[in-house]
Amino acid sequence: MIEQTVPSAADDRVRTDDEHDGEPVLDLDGVTREFGVETAVDELSLSVYEGELLTLLGPSGCGKTTTLRLLAGLDRPDGGTIRVDDDVVAGPDSFVAPDDRDVGLVFQSFALFPHLSVGENVAFGIDDWPADEREARVDELLDLVNLADYREGSPDDLSGGQRQRVALARSLAPEPDVLLLDEPFSNLDVSLRTEMREEVRRIIKETGVTAVSVTHDQEEALSISDRVAVISDGHVEQVGRPEVVFEQPESRFVAEFLGQAGFVSGTLDDGAVETDLGTLPADVIEGLGREYDGARVDVMVRPDDLVATPADEESFEAGAGADPGNGQIVHRQYTGPSFVYQVTLDGGDHVYCEHNHADDLALDQRVRVDLRVDHPLAWFPAE
C-alpha cells in the first residue's frame, strides 16, 4: 500500500545558492592537492557566502581535512585558486601565510595554553590591540560563550565543553572573515555532543561569522549546517541544504553515505514503476517523467518511509488466503528509541524500516512492508 501526503515546508532558516546576491566570502576554484601519486583534493570548487555555516562531510581519507588545511594556509595547493573576501590567498603565483589570512581555526584538541588564564587565552590573538579594546573584546566573548565567571581561571579546571567554548572565543576574537572548525566535537563525550552542537551554532550565528566545519558525523553535519558539501575522493559529490542533500541525493555515494538507504528496482511503464512494494506512480519519484519510459530504475527509500507489519503466515500456509507478506526480517538494530529492521523483499531488494521501540518484530519474521511517502523519492539508473 502506498500513501502520498503533501511534503512539509522546508526550513526557512537555510538559504539556497540562488538566494545569494553577492560575492562569496570564501571561494575555491579548481583546487588540487597531491601527495606523490595520490590526489587528496581533485579540482575542488566551492563557494561559501556571508554568515553561513557550511560543513564538509565525508568518510576518512576523502580530502575534507586537507581542504580545511588549504583554506587555513597550513598547506599549499598544487593547482587552483583560493580567495578570502575576494583576495587571492593561494594561487599559481601567490600564497598568503596562515598568520596573514583573515581566518580563524578551532582545532580538534582545542589547543589551549595551560599556563594562561581563560581570559588570556581568549586575548592571545589580539595582544596587539589597545588594552581597553582588548579587555572589552574578551569580556564580550566570554559573555557570549557563558564563561564570564571563569575569566581568571585555568583551562585545566574546565570541562571539555567549556574548553571548546574558550577555543571558539579565542578564534573569534580577531573578528576573522572566516572561521574554520576541524572535527570540533570529536573530543567530547557523546552526552555532550548534541548540547555543544547547538551551542556552537548559536555562537556562530550570533557573531555573524562565515564558518566552514569538517566532520565525518552525518548527524552533526545535518543538524548544525546551513549547507552540507559531501566530499568523495577529493571532490564535491553534492552541496546543498541538509534536507535536500539527504532526501534528494544526486549520486549513489551520497544516498548510501547519508543514513541508511534501501533501493527497490522496477521498470517505468506508462507513468508508474512496479516494485516489490507495489506500484509507484512516477509523480512521487523526483524527476522521473515519461521520457524515461522503459528504463530500469532503482528507487531510494529511507527507513522512515517504510512500515513493516507481521504477515499472517500460519493462516496462509493453512490455505486460508491470508496475506503472506512481501519480505523477511534479516537483521534488527535496537537504538533505544527505535528498532531499525533490515528486510529482504521477495524480489531480492533490501530495505530498512524504522519503528518505535514498542514494535518488537522478530528476526526471520515474515512481514508486509508498505511505503508511506511524505516527500519525493530519489531514483538512480538500475545497477
Summary of the structure (lengths in Angstrom):
residues: 383
radius of gyration: 25.0
end to end distance: 25.4
largest distance: 88.9
contacts: 1194
relative contact order: 0.13
helix: 28%
strand: 34%
